[in-house]
């Protein structure tokens, strides 16, 4: 067995002991960084001839292969894993490999392939375990079992025909995964564009984070925003649209823009949310959106706020005491049958205090009361309260994101007063 440890500090010896099947480890550039003894044996290629080389340089497609497409399917599968972060399986792939020590000669093989990602600390795919099972002997025996029909024509044996169909289905599945991965990229690009916050550049005391969900399209309907207002004031908003994917991200963009405009002209955050609620009634997909809006008055050290069904922000004081901004909470947008003025409350802050705005993906866990997640947020914010806002934001995400897999996206805003 040969290989080196990657950025994850992976112990390849332990890995290959636990996974005795033939496998190699690929990095993000699809370079082979390790190959176990079983893989060396099944491919007939020395480990020294594999490690450090691109996978498709070590295993180029056979130019004379009468059934091309195996290399393309392999590449699509690996690229889908890199983008989606999810495992990909290929069944009965025909892929000829170079014969060891015989330049220009290829040996036809049939493979079952499993590509399993290893996620790094940054949440991206760090390595791929490429595991193979050589089923060439089985496929050859099935094709040899072909029979002749009543008209004397050669007919494929049922198993061989089934395997051919499975191969085509697996290839189609790989292409669909790649298409889904591209859609995922479009959705995230759309969301990141709509989260652009020009006024944030003038506020080094504010740190923002967005972390997409780990499943599905990954783009959802969470937002944050910073709005400069006359007289040295500024507004902060955060919100969460129901649903996932491009549709939710589109609704989020429209609501966020509408609130950004409303908070500039309305009489306080409650007036801005009243206007937004009326707008939400006319927008498909906007009903039941939760949002929180506040205005900060640096001279008087006051903030006014209003909430439309959103989890309460945490105002953490420098001495470790805290205040939940939950005194002006009303139902989510668009759920009232009649228009009712929204409440508004005021809170005082002192220099050194910390304000944490967030969406429910940060604190919610399946099967757990939301108060438990809110208690965790308060405790962790208290531990980090003396750190710079950027470090607080990173610490909250690292500590509070669901270790069993993040089911919802997270928007987070940390402000140091």
C-alpha positions as CSV (number, residue, x, y, z in Angstrom):
1,X,0.0,0.0,0.0
2,X,1.3,3.5,-0.9
3,X,0.1,7.0,-0.3
4,X,0.3,10.1,1.8
5,X,-1.9,11.9,4.3
6,X,-4.1,14.6,2.9
7,X,-5.3,17.9,4.5
8,X,-7.7,15.9,6.7
9,X,-4.8,14.1,8.4
10,X,-6.3,10.8,7.1
11,X,-4.7,7.6,8.2
12,X,-4.6,5.7,4.9
13,X,-3.3,2.5,6.6
14,X,-6.3,2.5,8.9
15,X,-8.6,3.3,6.1
16,X,-7.4,0.5,3.9
17,X,-7.6,-1.9,6.8
18,X,-11.2,-1.0,7.3
19,X,-12.0,-1.0,3.6
20,X,-10.2,-4.1,2.1
21,X,-11.8,-3.7,-1.3
22,X,-9.8,-2.3,-4.1
23,X,-9.7,1.5,-3.8
24,X,-7.7,4.6,-4.4
25,X,-7.9,8.0,-2.8
26,X,-8.3,11.1,-5.0
27,X,-7.8,14.7,-4.1
28,X,-10.0,17.6,-5.4
29,X,-8.0,17.8,-8.6
30,X,-8.7,14.0,-9.1
31,X,-5.0,13.2,-8.5
32,X,-4.3,9.8,-7.0
33,X,-2.8,10.3,-3.6
34,X,-3.0,6.7,-2.4
35,X,-3.7,3.2,-3.7
36,X,-4.1,0.0,-1.6
37,X,-2.7,-3.4,-2.3
38,X,-6.0,-4.8,-3.6
39,X,-6.3,-2.0,-6.2
40,X,-2.7,-2.6,-7.3
41,X,-3.5,-6.3,-7.7
42,X,-6.8,-5.9,-9.6
43,X,-5.4,-3.3,-12.0
44,X,-2.0,-4.9,-12.4
45,X,-0.4,-1.5,-12.0
46,X,2.4,-0.8,-9.5
47,X,1.5,1.8,-6.8
48,X,4.5,3.9,-7.8
49,X,3.0,4.1,-11.3
50,X,-0.3,5.5,-9.9
51,X,0.3,7.9,-7.0
52,X,0.8,11.5,-7.9
53,X,-0.8,11.1,-11.3
54,X,-4.1,12.4,-12.5
55,X,-6.7,9.5,-12.5
56,X,-7.4,10.0,-16.2
57,X,-3.7,10.2,-17.0
58,X,-3.1,6.9,-15.2
59,X,-6.2,5.4,-16.8
60,X,-6.7,7.0,-20.2
61,X,-9.6,5.9,-22.4
62,X,-8.8,3.2,-25.0
63,X,-9.0,5.0,-28.4
64,X,-9.9,1.7,-30.1
65,X,-12.7,0.8,-27.6
66,X,-15.9,-0.1,-29.7
67,X,-18.1,0.8,-26.7
68,X,-16.9,4.3,-25.6
69,X,-18.4,6.2,-22.8
70,X,-16.8,4.5,-19.8
71,X,-14.3,7.2,-19.2
72,X,-16.9,9.9,-19.6
73,X,-19.2,8.2,-17.1
74,X,-16.3,8.0,-14.6
75,X,-15.5,11.6,-15.0
76,X,-19.1,12.7,-14.6
77,X,-19.5,10.6,-11.5
78,X,-16.4,12.1,-9.9
79,X,-17.3,15.7,-10.8
80,X,-20.8,15.2,-9.4
81,X,-19.3,14.0,-6.1
82,X,-17.1,17.1,-6.0
83,X,-20.0,19.5,-6.5
84,X,-22.8,17.8,-4.6
85,X,-20.7,16.3,-1.7
86,X,-22.7,13.1,-2.0
87,X,-21.7,9.6,-2.9
88,X,-22.1,8.3,-6.5
89,X,-22.4,4.7,-7.7
90,X,-21.8,3.3,-11.2
91,X,-22.8,-0.2,-12.0
92,X,-21.4,-2.4,-14.7
93,X,-19.2,0.2,-16.3
94,X,-17.2,-1.0,-19.3
95,X,-13.7,0.7,-19.0
96,X,-10.6,-0.8,-20.6
97,X,-7.3,-0.1,-18.7
98,X,-3.7,0.0,-19.9
99,X,-1.8,-3.3,-19.6
100,X,1.1,-3.0,-17.2
101,X,4.4,-2.7,-19.1
102,X,2.8,-2.9,-22.5
103,X,2.5,0.6,-24.0
104,X,-0.5,1.2,-26.2
105,X,-2.3,-2.1,-25.2
106,X,-5.6,-2.1,-23.2
107,X,-7.4,-4.8,-21.4
108,X,-11.3,-4.6,-21.5
109,X,-12.8,-4.7,-18.0
110,X,-16.2,-4.4,-16.4
111,X,-16.4,-2.5,-13.1
112,X,-18.8,-1.7,-10.3
113,X,-17.7,1.7,-8.9
114,X,-18.5,3.6,-5.7
115,X,-17.2,7.2,-5.3
116,X,-17.4,8.3,-1.6
117,X,-16.6,11.9,-0.6
118,X,-14.7,12.9,2.6
119,X,-15.7,16.4,3.7
120,X,-13.1,18.7,5.0
121,X,-13.2,21.4,7.7
122,X,-14.4,24.0,5.2
123,X,-17.5,21.9,4.4
124,X,-16.2,21.1,0.9
125,X,-15.1,17.7,-0.5
126,X,-11.5,17.2,0.5
127,X,-10.9,13.7,-0.8
128,X,-12.8,11.0,-2.7
129,X,-12.5,7.3,-2.0
130,X,-12.8,5.6,-5.4
131,X,-13.7,1.9,-4.7
132,X,-14.0,-0.7,-7.5
133,X,-15.2,-4.2,-7.9
134,X,-14.0,-6.1,-11.1
135,X,-16.9,-8.1,-12.4
136,X,-15.4,-8.8,-15.8
137,X,-15.5,-12.6,-15.3
138,X,-19.2,-12.5,-14.4
139,X,-20.1,-10.3,-17.4
140,X,-18.0,-12.5,-19.8
141,X,-19.7,-15.7,-18.6
142,X,-23.2,-14.1,-19.0
143,X,-22.5,-13.0,-22.5
144,X,-21.1,-16.4,-23.3
145,X,-24.4,-17.9,-22.2
146,X,-26.2,-16.3,-25.2
147,X,-28.8,-18.6,-26.9
148,X,-30.3,-18.7,-30.3
149,X,-34.0,-18.1,-30.9
150,X,-36.4,-20.1,-33.1
151,X,-35.2,-18.1,-36.2
152,X,-31.6,-19.0,-35.6
153,X,-30.6,-15.5,-34.6
154,X,-28.3,-15.0,-31.6
155,X,-30.1,-13.7,-28.6
156,X,-28.6,-12.1,-25.5
157,X,-29.1,-14.1,-22.3
158,X,-31.5,-12.5,-19.9
159,X,-28.8,-11.5,-17.4
160,X,-26.6,-10.0,-20.1
161,X,-29.5,-8.0,-21.4
162,X,-30.4,-6.8,-17.9
163,X,-26.8,-5.8,-17.3
164,X,-26.8,-3.8,-20.5
165,X,-29.9,-1.9,-19.3
166,X,-28.5,-1.4,-15.9
167,X,-25.3,0.1,-17.4
168,X,-27.4,2.6,-19.5
169,X,-29.5,3.5,-16.4
170,X,-26.4,4.1,-14.3
171,X,-24.9,6.3,-17.0
172,X,-28.2,8.3,-17.2
173,X,-28.2,8.6,-13.4
174,X,-24.7,10.0,-13.4
175,X,-25.7,12.6,-16.0
176,X,-28.8,13.6,-13.9
177,X,-26.6,14.0,-10.9
178,X,-24.3,16.3,-12.8
179,X,-27.3,18.3,-14.1
180,X,-28.5,18.6,-10.5
181,X,-25.1,19.7,-9.4
182,X,-25.1,22.5,-12.0
183,X,-28.6,23.6,-10.9
184,X,-27.2,23.7,-7.3
185,X,-24.4,26.0,-8.5
186,X,-26.9,28.3,-10.2
187,X,-29.1,28.4,-7.1
188,X,-26.2,29.3,-4.8
189,X,-24.9,31.9,-7.2
190,X,-28.3,33.5,-7.4
191,X,-28.6,33.5,-3.6
192,X,-25.1,35.0,-3.1
193,X,-25.8,37.7,-5.6
194,X,-29.0,38.7,-3.8
195,X,-27.2,38.7,-0.4
196,X,-24.8,41.4,-1.7
197,X,-24.8,44.1,1.1
198,X,-23.1,47.3,-0.1
199,X,-23.5,49.2,3.2
200,X,-21.7,46.4,5.1
201,X,-18.4,47.7,3.9
202,X,-18.8,50.8,6.2
203,X,-19.4,48.6,9.2
204,X,-16.3,46.7,10.3
205,X,-18.1,46.1,13.6
206,X,-20.5,43.7,11.8
207,X,-19.7,40.2,10.7
208,X,-22.2,38.2,8.5
209,X,-22.2,34.5,7.5
210,X,-24.3,32.4,5.2
211,X,-24.1,28.6,5.3
212,X,-26.2,26.6,2.8
213,X,-28.0,23.4,3.8
214,X,-26.2,20.2,3.3
215,X,-29.0,18.5,1.3
216,X,-31.1,19.2,-1.7
217,X,-30.5,22.3,-3.8
218,X,-28.6,23.9,-0.9
219,X,-30.0,27.3,-1.7
220,X,-32.9,28.4,0.5
221,X,-34.7,31.6,1.6
222,X,-32.6,33.0,4.4
223,X,-31.2,36.6,4.3
224,X,-29.4,39.3,6.2
225,X,-29.0,43.0,5.4
226,X,-27.4,46.1,6.6
227,X,-28.9,49.5,5.7
228,X,-27.3,52.9,6.4
229,X,-29.9,55.6,7.5
230,X,-29.7,59.3,8.0
231,X,-28.3,60.8,11.2
232,X,-25.8,58.1,11.7
233,X,-28.4,55.4,12.3
234,X,-28.4,52.0,10.6
235,X,-30.8,49.2,10.1
236,X,-30.3,45.4,10.5
237,X,-32.6,42.8,9.1
238,X,-32.7,39.0,8.9
239,X,-35.3,36.7,7.5
240,X,-36.3,33.2,6.5
241,X,-38.6,32.3,3.6
242,X,-40.4,28.9,3.8
243,X,-39.1,26.4,1.3
244,X,-35.8,25.5,-0.6
245,X,-34.3,25.9,-4.0
246,X,-34.3,28.6,-6.6
247,X,-38.0,29.5,-5.9
248,X,-37.4,30.3,-2.2
249,X,-34.2,32.1,-3.1
250,X,-36.1,34.3,-5.6
251,X,-38.8,35.1,-3.1
252,X,-36.1,35.9,-0.6
253,X,-34.5,38.4,-3.0
254,X,-37.8,40.2,-3.6
255,X,-38.7,40.4,0.1
256,X,-35.2,41.5,1.1
257,X,-35.2,44.3,-1.5
258,X,-38.6,45.4,-0.4
259,X,-37.7,45.5,3.2
260,X,-34.4,47.4,2.4
261,X,-36.5,50.1,0.7
262,X,-39.2,50.1,3.4
263,X,-36.9,50.5,6.4
264,X,-35.4,53.6,4.7
265,X,-38.7,55.5,4.6
266,X,-41.0,53.9,7.2
267,X,-41.6,55.2,10.7
268,X,-39.5,52.6,12.5
269,X,-39.1,48.9,12.1
270,X,-42.7,48.1,12.8
271,X,-43.8,50.3,9.9
272,X,-41.3,48.6,7.6
273,X,-42.7,45.2,8.5
274,X,-46.3,46.4,8.1
275,X,-45.4,47.4,4.5
276,X,-43.5,44.2,3.9
277,X,-46.5,42.1,5.2
278,X,-48.9,43.8,2.7
279,X,-46.4,43.1,-0.1
280,X,-46.0,39.5,1.0
281,X,-49.7,38.9,0.5
282,X,-49.4,39.6,-3.2
283,X,-46.2,37.5,-3.7
284,X,-46.5,33.7,-4.3
285,X,-44.3,31.8,-1.8
286,X,-43.9,34.7,0.6
287,X,-46.6,33.7,3.1
288,X,-45.3,32.6,6.6
289,X,-41.9,34.2,6.0
290,X,-40.4,35.2,9.4
291,X,-38.2,38.3,9.7
292,X,-36.7,40.7,12.3
293,X,-35.9,44.3,11.7
294,X,-34.2,46.9,14.0
295,X,-32.8,50.4,13.8
296,X,-29.7,51.3,15.8
297,X,-29.2,54.8,17.3
298,X,-25.4,55.0,18.1
299,X,-25.7,58.4,19.8
300,X,-28.4,57.5,22.3
301,X,-27.3,53.8,22.5
302,X,-30.8,52.6,21.7
303,X,-32.2,50.2,19.2
304,X,-35.8,49.8,18.2
305,X,-37.1,46.5,16.8
306,X,-40.0,44.5,15.6
307,X,-40.3,40.8,14.8
308,X,-42.6,38.9,12.4
309,X,-42.5,35.5,14.0
310,X,-38.7,35.3,13.9
311,X,-36.5,33.7,16.6
312,X,-35.4,36.4,19.1
313,X,-31.9,37.9,18.6
314,X,-29.6,37.9,21.6
315,X,-28.2,41.1,23.0
316,X,-25.2,39.9,25.0
317,X,-23.8,42.4,27.5
318,X,-20.1,42.7,28.3
319,X,-20.6,41.4,31.8
320,X,-22.2,38.1,30.6
321,X,-25.8,39.1,31.2
322,X,-28.1,39.1,28.2
323,X,-31.4,40.3,26.8
324,X,-33.6,38.4,24.3
325,X,-35.3,40.8,21.9
326,X,-38.7,39.2,22.1
327,X,-40.9,42.0,23.4
328,X,-42.3,43.0,20.0
329,X,-43.1,39.7,18.3
330,X,-46.1,39.3,15.9
331,X,-47.1,36.5,13.5
332,X,-45.1,35.8,10.3
333,X,-45.8,37.8,7.1
334,X,-49.1,37.4,5.4
335,X,-50.8,35.1,7.8
336,X,-53.3,37.6,9.3
337,X,-56.6,37.9,7.5
338,X,-56.8,41.6,8.3
339,X,-54.2,44.2,8.6
340,X,-53.1,45.0,12.1
341,X,-50.3,47.4,13.1
342,X,-47.2,45.5,14.2
343,X,-45.7,46.1,17.7
344,X,-42.3,47.8,18.3
345,X,-40.0,47.8,21.3
346,X,-36.8,49.5,22.4
347,X,-33.7,48.2,24.1
348,X,-30.6,49.9,25.5
349,X,-27.1,48.8,24.9
350,X,-23.6,49.7,26.1
351,X,-20.2,49.9,24.4
352,X,-18.8,46.3,24.1
353,X,-22.2,44.6,23.9
354,X,-22.8,42.1,21.2
355,X,-26.0,41.6,19.1
356,X,-26.5,38.3,17.4
357,X,-29.2,38.0,14.6
358,X,-29.7,34.6,13.1
359,X,-32.2,32.2,11.3
360,X,-33.6,29.1,12.9
361,X,-31.2,26.7,11.1
362,X,-28.6,27.8,13.7
363,X,-30.6,26.5,16.7
364,X,-33.1,24.0,15.5
365,X,-32.6,20.3,15.6
366,X,-35.1,17.6,14.7
367,X,-36.9,16.2,17.7
368,X,-35.7,18.9,20.1
369,X,-37.5,21.8,21.6
370,X,-36.4,25.1,20.1
371,X,-35.8,26.5,23.6
372,X,-32.9,24.0,24.0
373,X,-31.2,25.4,20.9
374,X,-31.8,29.0,22.0
375,X,-30.2,28.1,25.4
376,X,-27.2,26.7,23.5
377,X,-26.9,29.9,21.5
378,X,-27.0,32.1,24.6
379,X,-24.4,30.0,26.4
380,X,-22.0,29.9,23.5
381,X,-22.4,33.6,22.7
382,X,-21.6,34.3,26.4
383,X,-18.4,32.3,26.0
384,X,-17.3,34.2,22.9
385,X,-18.5,37.6,23.9
386,X,-15.1,39.2,24.2
387,X,-13.9,38.0,20.8
388,X,-14.0,40.1,17.6
389,X,-17.2,39.8,15.6
390,X,-15.6,37.7,12.8
391,X,-14.3,35.2,15.4
392,X,-17.7,35.2,17.2
393,X,-19.5,34.4,13.9
394,X,-17.1,31.6,13.0
395,X,-17.3,30.2,16.6
396,X,-21.1,30.2,16.6
397,X,-21.3,28.3,13.3
398,X,-18.6,25.8,14.3
399,X,-20.2,25.1,17.7
400,X,-23.9,25.2,17.0
401,X,-24.3,23.8,13.4
402,X,-26.0,20.4,13.7
403,X,-23.3,17.8,13.8
404,X,-25.7,15.2,12.4
405,X,-26.1,17.2,9.2
406,X,-27.4,20.6,8.6
407,X,-31.0,20.3,7.2
408,X,-31.6,24.1,6.8
409,X,-29.5,27.0,5.7
410,X,-28.2,29.5,8.2
411,X,-27.9,33.3,8.0
412,X,-26.0,35.0,10.8
413,X,-25.1,38.6,11.7
414,X,-22.9,39.6,14.7
415,X,-22.6,43.3,15.6
416,X,-20.3,44.7,18.2
417,X,-21.5,48.0,19.7
